[in-house]
Amino acid sequence: MKKYTLDDLSRFIDHTNLKADAASADIQKLCSEAKKYHFKMVAINQVQSALCAQELKGTDINIGAAIAFPLGQTTIEAKVFETKNAIEIGATEIDYVINITELKNQNYDYIRNEMQQIVDICRGKNVISKVIFENCYLTKAEIVKLCEIAKQVKPDFIKTSTGFGPSGATFEDVKLMKDTVGDTVKVKAAGGIRDVETFLKMVSLGAERIGTSAGIRIIDELTLQCKKENRSFIEI
């Protein structure tokens, strides 16, 4: 068991609004909430990067741009441009979706090349890179294969899901990903994580980031739990 302060747990959270109809006011609210709760990152569509950079200037909260989101079905060249543009306008983290078609084609050189190009751009700009697998469409063998490619390329994170597929993160998949990559690459769990129990279980399985739109509710409940138990930490 390990002890985590409430701030430690807040820093696991990528505070998320990836809705197609999110207005500027919604994104400004997201940033304000992230500042109040000291979340690690705001997860937004690429086009919102500049606004978030403006709203979060002077803070230690990162701006996470979603690339080729949510389907991943664009060319490497398009993903590279979108990544570079996102960084230019303020993104400090990149979450890109793999080309699932090419994975299904067993075109592993393509997957590796795509990952390498995006990771290299991020590394060169000191930006965190995350590779979204979208596990709901994958077999266990495909998940393992992606993990093995990631161990070679070394993005900062591999990520379970976009949250837009038919299902999101599962305990089984997070454990499989963590067991396969070990400490070489970090794991982000995202998609369907909406309560304290699921959040804490994902952390216990080795997820070092949690993508969720329910971060406020989760931290509020953990804060209440700490007050009731008269302690300043959570054991996981």
C-alpha positions in Angstrom: 0.0 0.0 0.0 1.2 3.5 -0.8 0.0 6.8 0.7 -1.3 9.6 -1.6 -2.3 13.1 -0.6 -5.4 14.6 -2.3 -3.1 16.7 -4.4 -1.1 13.7 -5.5 -4.4 12.1 -6.7 -5.5 15.3 -8.4 -2.2 15.2 -10.4 -3.2 11.9 -11.8 -6.2 13.5 -13.6 -6.4 14.7 -17.2 -9.5 16.9 -16.9 -11.4 16.3 -20.1 -13.8 18.0 -22.4 -13.6 16.6 -25.9 -17.2 17.3 -26.9 -17.8 18.5 -30.4 -20.2 21.2 -29.2 -17.9 22.6 -26.4 -18.0 26.4 -26.7 -15.2 28.7 -25.6 -17.0 29.3 -22.3 -17.0 25.6 -21.7 -13.2 25.3 -22.3 -12.6 28.4 -20.1 -14.6 26.7 -17.3 -12.6 23.5 -17.8 -9.3 25.5 -17.3 -10.7 27.3 -14.3 -11.7 23.9 -12.7 -8.2 22.5 -13.5 -6.6 25.4 -11.7 -8.9 25.1 -8.7 -8.3 21.3 -8.3 -4.7 21.4 -9.5 -5.3 18.7 -12.1 -2.3 17.6 -14.2 -3.7 18.4 -17.6 -6.7 19.6 -19.6 -7.6 17.2 -22.4 -9.1 19.1 -25.3 -9.6 18.9 -29.1 -6.6 20.3 -30.9 -8.2 23.5 -32.0 -8.7 24.5 -28.4 -4.9 24.5 -27.6 -4.4 28.2 -28.0 -7.3 29.2 -25.8 -6.2 26.8 -23.1 -2.6 28.1 -23.3 -3.9 31.5 -22.7 -6.2 30.5 -19.8 -3.5 28.4 -18.1 -0.5 30.7 -18.6 1.7 30.8 -15.6 0.4 27.5 -14.1 1.9 24.0 -14.0 -1.2 22.5 -15.7 -0.5 21.0 -19.1 -2.5 21.4 -22.3 -3.2 18.1 -24.0 -4.2 18.2 -27.6 -6.1 15.2 -29.1 -4.6 14.4 -32.6 -6.5 12.5 -35.3 -9.3 12.2 -32.8 -11.2 10.0 -32.3 -10.8 7.6 -35.2 -7.1 7.9 -36.0 -7.9 7.4 -39.7 -5.7 10.1 -41.2 -2.3 9.8 -42.9 1.0 10.0 -41.0 1.6 13.3 -42.7 -1.7 14.7 -41.5 -1.0 13.6 -37.9 2.5 15.1 -38.1 1.1 18.4 -39.2 -1.6 18.4 -36.6 0.9 17.6 -33.9 3.3 20.4 -35.0 0.5 22.9 -35.2 -0.9 22.0 -31.8 2.5 22.5 -30.2 3.0 25.8 -32.0 -0.3 27.2 -30.7 0.3 26.0 -27.1 -0.1 22.3 -26.5 2.3 20.7 -24.0 1.0 17.2 -24.4 -0.1 15.2 -27.4 -2.6 12.3 -27.4 -2.8 10.8 -30.8 -4.9 7.8 -32.1 -3.1 5.0 -33.9 -4.2 3.9 -37.4 -6.3 0.9 -36.4 -6.7 -0.2 -40.0 -3.0 -0.6 -40.4 -2.7 -2.5 -37.2 -5.5 -4.9 -38.4 -3.5 -5.2 -41.6 -0.5 -6.3 -39.5 1.4 -3.5 -41.0 3.6 -3.1 -37.9 6.3 -1.0 -39.7 3.6 1.6 -40.5 2.5 1.7 -36.9 6.1 2.0 -35.7 6.9 4.7 -38.2 3.8 6.7 -37.3 4.6 6.4 -33.6 8.3 7.3 -34.1 7.6 10.4 -36.1 5.1 11.8 -33.6 7.2 10.9 -30.6 10.3 12.4 -32.2 8.4 15.7 -32.7 7.2 15.7 -29.1 10.6 14.8 -27.7 12.3 17.6 -29.7 9.9 20.1 -28.3 9.9 18.8 -24.7 6.2 17.8 -25.1 4.7 14.7 -23.5 3.6 12.1 -26.0 0.7 9.6 -25.5 -0.4 6.9 -27.9 -4.1 6.0 -27.9 -4.7 2.3 -28.7 -8.5 2.3 -28.6 -8.6 -1.2 -27.0 -12.3 -1.8 -27.6 -11.5 -2.6 -31.2 -8.4 -4.7 -30.5 -7.6 -8.3 -29.6 -5.4 -9.0 -26.6 -2.6 -10.0 -29.0 -2.9 -6.7 -30.8 -2.7 -4.8 -27.5 0.5 -6.7 -26.6 1.9 -6.0 -30.1 1.3 -2.3 -29.7 2.9 -2.4 -26.3 6.0 -4.1 -27.7 6.3 -1.4 -30.4 5.9 1.3 -27.7 8.7 -0.3 -25.7 11.0 0.2 -28.7 9.8 3.7 -29.6 9.3 4.9 -26.0 6.5 7.4 -26.0 5.8 8.8 -22.6 2.5 7.0 -22.2 0.3 4.4 -23.9 -3.4 5.0 -23.4 -6.4 2.7 -23.4 -9.1 4.6 -25.2 -10.5 7.8 -26.6 -13.7 7.5 -24.7 -15.7 7.7 -27.9 -15.6 4.0 -28.8 -18.2 1.4 -27.7 -16.3 0.8 -24.4 -13.5 2.5 -22.5 -10.8 1.4 -20.1 -11.0 -2.0 -18.4 -9.1 -3.3 -15.5 -7.9 -6.3 -17.5 -6.5 -4.1 -20.3 -4.7 -1.7 -18.0 -3.1 -4.7 -16.2 -2.1 -6.2 -19.5 -0.6 -3.0 -20.8 1.3 -2.4 -17.6 2.6 -5.9 -17.3 3.8 -5.8 -20.9 5.6 -2.4 -20.9 6.7 -2.5 -17.2 8.5 0.7 -16.3 9.6 1.5 -19.9 6.4 3.4 -20.8 3.7 4.8 -18.5 0.0 3.8 -18.9 -2.9 6.2 -19.1 -6.4 4.8 -18.4 -9.3 6.7 -20.1 -12.9 6.1 -21.0 -15.7 5.4 -18.6 -13.8 6.3 -15.4 -16.5 8.1 -13.4 -16.3 7.0 -9.8 -13.8 6.8 -6.9 -13.7 3.0 -6.8 -12.8 2.7 -10.5 -10.3 5.6 -10.3 -8.5 4.0 -7.3 -8.4 0.6 -8.9 -6.9 2.0 -12.1 -4.1 3.6 -10.0 -3.5 0.4 -8.1 -3.1 -1.5 -11.4 -0.3 0.9 -12.4 -2.1 3.7 -14.4 -0.1 6.9 -13.9 -2.7 9.1 -15.6 -6.5 9.0 -15.6 -8.5 10.7 -18.3 -11.9 11.6 -17.1 -14.6 14.2 -17.2 -15.6 13.2 -13.6 -12.4 14.4 -11.9 -14.2 17.0 -9.7 -16.7 14.5 -8.4 -13.9 12.0 -7.7 -11.7 14.4 -5.8 -14.7 15.9 -3.9 -15.7 12.4 -2.8 -12.1 11.6 -1.7 -11.9 14.9 0.1 -15.1 14.1 2.0 -13.7 10.6 2.8 -10.5 12.1 4.2 -12.5 14.5 6.4 -14.7 11.8 7.7 -11.7 9.6 8.6 -9.7 12.6 9.9 -6.7 11.9 7.7 -4.9 13.7 4.9 -4.1 10.8 2.6 -5.5 7.8 0.8 -3.9 4.4 0.8 -3.9 2.5 -2.4 
